Structures are given as structure tokens and as C-alpha cells.
Amino acid sequence: MVGFEYPTQPHIRRHGPGGYKDYESFRDWLRDEFTFRCVYCLHREQWYGRGVTFHIDHSTPVMDDPQGECEYSNLAYACATCNEAKKAILNVPNPCLVAFHDCLRIMADGHVEALNANGKKLEQALGLNRPSNLRYRSRWMRSLEALRTKEPDLYREFMGFPEGLPDLRKKHVPSNTKPEGVENCYFALRERHELPDPDPHVILRKGEKNLSGRAFFP
């Protein structure tokens, strides 16, 4: 479904910042890392208008792993709805270990189908099929499809990148195990005119290539 395609592979981290004293300092890194959208329900910053409606999620809750509170490998980017639903639930599949495409399928009516035990855990823990979430998802799916076919320029706005992309090259980070990642942050890609274009005439899953050979923006 347009705008709601789960990754076909586990996420491989592009950045490796460390040494911050509070996890909020990782926000811009995580926004760029997870392409400015919720790793669980796939909703995008562009659809909310304000990044503050997104939270920093701990894959393993802090109460169970206090050492992981500021460990980048334990952090993900999630919308407020998914993060509040997940809270302290243990063993929710980690998007860096599991390909969510193998776990969940979003149907034409917005219903989320669990494909295996991991998918069932995600669906239940996050309340993905809760009536309010189902209505909201269905409305977005229908709206995006209408924009894709009738208003392609507006479609690009909703499916594109936020205006305020963080320039990770200028971030003062105590340590970074993947310093090369900043040269390919989305700010740098935009500066080099290499940002993928959400072509309304081509529907691809994340990771598939468009005609230019670049990965399509998910």
C-alpha cells in the first residue's frame, strides 16, 4: 500500500554516535537514521507537521536495562502513539534484528495482518488494529492514493523529506563509531542534489531502486 511498505530487511544502522548524557541528544541522529518516520506504524513527520509528536523509543525498556538508556543501538524513532502503547512491554521485535516485512502486512482496508509470532507481538503490543488506529491509517492510505493520482505535487510534499533536515556533520558528539555516516545524512544528500524523489508514478518498496539507481524514499 502506498506509503505503508515495511522494510524487507532488518535495519542496518548508518550512524554510531555515543557519549551523550541524555537520550534526547540523539534525536536528530535517530530522525535521520530512521528516515523521519515511525519504525512501527510507518507514519511520517511530514504528516504531523511537528517532530515533537515523535518520541525516542528504547527497544529494551530502561527499567529492564538501565545501561541502555543512552546506548544508540537501543534507541529507535517512534510516533507518540506507538511509543506510549509499547511503553515497558518486553520482547517487542527490534527493527534492527527483524525484517518487519516478514512480520506484518497492511491490507487495502488498513487492517494489519500478522504473518508470524513476531508480527502478532507487534500488532498486539502496539495496538495496530485498534479501531482508532485503523480508521486513521485507512484515512491516510486513501488520501495518499488520491493525491498520487490527482495531485502529484502535493503527494510529493507528503511523501518527501521535512524542510528542517539536520546537518549531522555539524553535530558535536563525544564519540562516533561510524563517522563516515554523516557524509550521507539526508541534509548532505540534499546539498548534493541526491535526495530520492517520491515519484507518484512509481510505487516501490523501501530498498528497491528507481531508474536513477538510488533507493526510493520509504
C-alpha positions as CSV (number, residue, x, y, z in Angstrom):
1,M,0.0,0.0,0.0
2,V,1.4,3.4,-0.9
3,G,3.2,5.0,2.0
4,F,2.9,1.8,4.1
5,E,5.5,-0.6,2.9
6,Y,7.6,-2.3,5.7
7,P,11.3,-2.8,5.1
8,T,12.2,-6.2,3.5
9,Q,15.5,-6.4,5.6
10,P,16.4,-5.6,9.2
11,H,17.6,-2.0,9.5
12,I,21.4,-1.6,9.4
13,R,22.5,1.4,11.3
14,R,24.1,4.2,9.3
15,H,25.3,6.2,12.4
16,G,27.1,5.4,15.6
17,P,27.0,8.4,18.0
18,G,27.8,7.9,21.6
19,G,28.7,9.6,24.8
20,Y,25.7,11.8,25.3
21,K,24.4,12.1,28.9
22,D,20.8,12.1,27.9
23,Y,19.0,10.2,25.2
24,E,17.2,13.3,23.9
25,S,20.5,14.4,22.5
26,F,20.3,11.5,20.0
27,R,17.0,12.8,18.4
28,D,18.4,14.3,15.2
29,W,20.6,11.2,14.7
30,L,17.6,9.0,15.1
31,R,15.4,11.1,12.8
32,D,18.0,10.7,10.0
33,E,18.6,7.1,10.9
34,F,15.0,6.0,10.6
35,T,14.1,8.3,7.7
36,F,11.9,10.7,9.6
37,R,9.2,8.2,10.3
38,C,7.9,5.8,13.0
39,V,9.6,2.4,12.7
40,Y,6.4,0.7,13.9
41,C,3.4,2.2,12.2
42,L,5.3,4.0,9.3
43,H,3.7,7.4,10.0
44,R,5.9,10.3,8.9
45,E,6.9,13.6,10.4
46,Q,5.5,15.2,7.3
47,W,2.0,14.0,8.2
48,Y,2.1,15.6,11.6
49,G,3.9,18.9,10.9
50,R,5.8,18.8,14.2
51,G,8.7,16.5,15.0
52,V,7.9,16.8,18.8
53,T,5.0,14.4,18.2
54,F,7.7,11.7,17.8
55,H,9.4,10.0,20.7
56,I,12.7,8.3,21.3
57,D,11.9,4.6,21.9
58,H,14.0,2.2,23.9
59,S,14.0,-1.3,22.3
60,T,14.7,-2.7,25.7
61,P,12.9,-0.7,28.3
62,V,15.1,1.3,30.7
63,M,13.6,-0.4,33.7
64,D,15.0,-3.7,32.4
65,D,18.3,-2.3,31.1
66,P,19.3,0.9,32.8
67,Q,22.6,0.8,30.9
68,G,20.8,1.0,27.6
69,E,19.1,4.4,28.4
70,C,21.7,6.3,26.3
71,E,23.0,3.4,24.1
72,Y,22.4,4.3,20.5
73,S,21.9,0.7,19.5
74,N,19.0,0.5,21.9
75,L,17.2,3.6,20.5
76,A,14.7,3.9,17.8
77,Y,12.4,6.6,16.4
78,A,8.7,6.2,17.0
79,C,5.5,8.2,17.0
80,A,4.0,9.2,20.3
81,T,1.1,6.7,19.8
82,C,3.3,3.7,19.3
83,N,5.8,4.6,22.0
84,E,3.0,5.2,24.5
85,A,1.4,1.8,23.6
86,K,4.7,0.0,23.8
87,K,6.0,1.6,27.0
88,A,7.5,-1.1,29.2
89,I,6.4,-4.2,27.2
90,L,9.2,-6.6,26.9
91,N,10.4,-8.6,23.8
92,V,8.8,-6.3,21.2
93,P,10.7,-7.2,18.0
94,N,13.6,-4.9,17.2
95,P,13.6,-3.4,13.7
96,C,17.4,-3.8,13.6
97,L,17.1,-7.5,14.2
98,V,13.9,-8.4,12.4
99,A,12.6,-7.5,8.9
100,F,9.1,-6.2,9.6
101,H,8.1,-7.0,6.1
102,D,8.2,-10.7,7.1
103,C,6.1,-9.9,10.2
104,L,3.3,-7.6,9.1
105,R,1.3,-6.8,6.0
106,I,-1.0,-3.8,5.7
107,M,-4.2,-4.7,3.8
108,A,-6.1,-2.5,1.4
109,D,-8.6,-1.5,4.1
110,G,-5.8,-0.5,6.5
111,H,-6.1,-3.7,8.6
112,V,-2.7,-5.0,9.7
113,E,-2.2,-8.8,9.2
114,A,0.3,-10.5,11.4
115,L,2.4,-13.0,9.4
116,N,4.2,-14.8,12.2
117,A,4.7,-14.7,16.0
118,N,6.8,-11.6,15.8
119,G,4.1,-9.9,13.8
120,K,1.4,-10.9,16.4
121,K,3.6,-9.4,19.1
122,L,3.9,-6.2,17.3
123,E,0.2,-6.0,16.4
124,Q,-0.9,-6.6,20.0
125,A,1.8,-4.6,21.8
126,L,1.3,-1.5,19.6
127,G,-2.5,-1.8,19.2
128,L,-2.1,-1.6,15.4
129,N,-5.6,-2.8,14.7
130,R,-7.3,-0.8,17.4
131,P,-10.3,0.9,15.8
132,S,-8.9,4.4,16.2
133,N,-5.6,3.4,14.7
134,L,-7.3,1.5,11.9
135,R,-9.5,4.5,11.0
136,Y,-6.5,6.9,11.0
137,R,-4.4,4.6,8.9
138,S,-7.2,3.9,6.4
139,R,-7.8,7.6,6.0
140,W,-4.2,8.3,5.2
141,M,-4.0,5.4,2.8
142,R,-7.0,6.7,0.8
143,S,-5.8,10.3,1.0
144,L,-2.3,9.4,-0.3
145,E,-3.7,7.3,-3.2
146,A,-6.0,10.2,-4.2
147,L,-3.1,12.6,-4.1
148,R,-0.8,10.2,-6.0
149,T,-3.3,10.0,-8.9
150,K,-4.8,13.5,-8.8
151,E,-2.4,15.9,-7.1
152,P,1.2,14.6,-7.7
153,D,2.9,17.8,-6.4
154,L,1.0,17.6,-3.1
155,Y,1.7,13.9,-3.0
156,R,5.5,14.7,-3.2
157,E,5.1,17.1,-0.3
158,F,3.5,14.5,2.0
159,M,5.9,11.7,0.9
160,G,9.1,13.8,0.8
161,F,11.5,14.9,3.4
162,P,10.9,17.6,6.1
163,E,12.2,21.1,5.4
164,G,14.4,21.1,8.5
165,L,16.8,18.3,7.8
166,P,19.6,18.1,10.5
167,D,23.1,18.6,9.3
168,L,24.8,15.8,11.3
169,R,28.2,16.9,10.1
170,K,27.9,19.9,12.5
171,K,26.8,17.8,15.5
172,H,29.3,17.9,18.4
173,V,29.2,14.3,19.5
174,P,31.5,12.8,22.2
175,S,32.2,9.7,20.1
176,N,31.1,8.2,16.8
177,T,31.8,4.6,15.7
178,K,30.6,5.4,12.2
179,P,31.9,8.9,11.4
180,E,31.5,8.2,7.7
181,G,27.8,8.2,8.1
182,V,27.5,11.9,8.4
183,E,28.6,12.5,4.8
184,N,25.5,10.6,3.7
185,C,23.0,12.1,6.1
186,Y,19.9,13.4,4.3
187,F,21.0,17.0,4.7
188,A,24.2,16.2,2.8
189,L,22.3,14.3,0.2
190,R,20.0,17.3,-0.4
191,E,23.1,19.6,-0.6
192,R,24.4,17.3,-3.3
193,H,21.0,17.1,-5.0
194,E,20.9,13.3,-4.4
195,L,17.7,13.1,-2.3
196,P,15.4,10.4,-3.7
197,D,12.3,11.7,-5.3
198,P,8.9,10.2,-4.3
199,D,7.7,9.7,-7.9
200,P,3.8,9.4,-7.8
201,H,4.0,7.3,-11.0
202,V,6.3,4.6,-9.5
203,I,5.4,2.7,-6.4
204,L,8.4,0.9,-4.8
205,R,9.1,-0.7,-1.5
206,K,11.9,0.5,0.7
207,G,15.2,-0.7,-0.6
208,E,14.1,-1.1,-4.2
209,K,15.7,1.1,-6.8
210,N,14.2,3.7,-9.1
211,L,15.5,4.4,-12.6
212,S,18.3,6.6,-11.3
213,G,19.6,3.7,-9.3
214,R,19.0,5.4,-5.9
215,A,17.0,3.9,-3.2
216,F,13.4,5.2,-3.2
217,F,12.4,7.2,-0.1
218,P,10.2,4.9,2.0
